[in-house]
Structure formats: C-alpha cells, structure tokens
C-alpha cells in the first residue's frame, strides 16, 4: 500500500522531502524564493542563479517547495520569515525541500494573471 501511495504522489508531481546543505558565503545562497502565507501559497524556489552556490552545488531545483531552514519550518509562514531565516543563517545551511513543479507553474500563472489585471487597472 505504501508503495502505491508513493507512486501516486510521484505521478502527481509530489516527491519525498530531501535535505540539501549549502555553504553560505558572502555571495549568499544563490537562489530566489516566491510565495508565502500572504499569497495563500507554499514558499518555492523560483530561480536558481546561474553560477551561484545553489547552481554549483546542484541539490536544489527550480520548483522545490521550501519546507524548513536549519530545522525551522517555513510551511504556512509568511514570505518575509523565510527570507529572514535564510539571511540570518551562517555556515552550512540545511534546507528541507520537496520537488513540486506543477504547483509552482500554477502559482506563477496566478501571479501573472494578477500582474496583468493590475496593469489593466492602471491604464
């Protein structure tokens, strides 16, 4: 039964959580996040900066949902809390992530619709 649930979850674009440890340097961690409680969405890795730490390490993917930073959960939290945790982290930063690209695509299209609606209101 467990294997069936895992296979179904994988087919739905949900994979098992993974731990990624990145060394934090003066150049930062090399990725951007989007989402958060105020946007009624999980927090996601929206961009891996080419040549940055995350890119060179290879453990993170665009579309990863950020679950925790150094043992502190960011599930259901505001965007700013995740940003603060990432900025405050020193040395090796332990991230728990889950790859959910479908949800990121839905979120980005929702944000794009909101942006274009705002542009229409401004004109």
Secondary structure, 3 states (H helix, E strand, C coil): CHHHHHHHHHHCCCCCCEEEEEECECCECCEEEEEEHHHCEEEEEEEECCCCHHHHHCCCCCCEEEEEECCEECCCCCHHHHHHHHHHCCCEEEEEEEECHHHHHHHHHHHHHHHHHHHHHHC
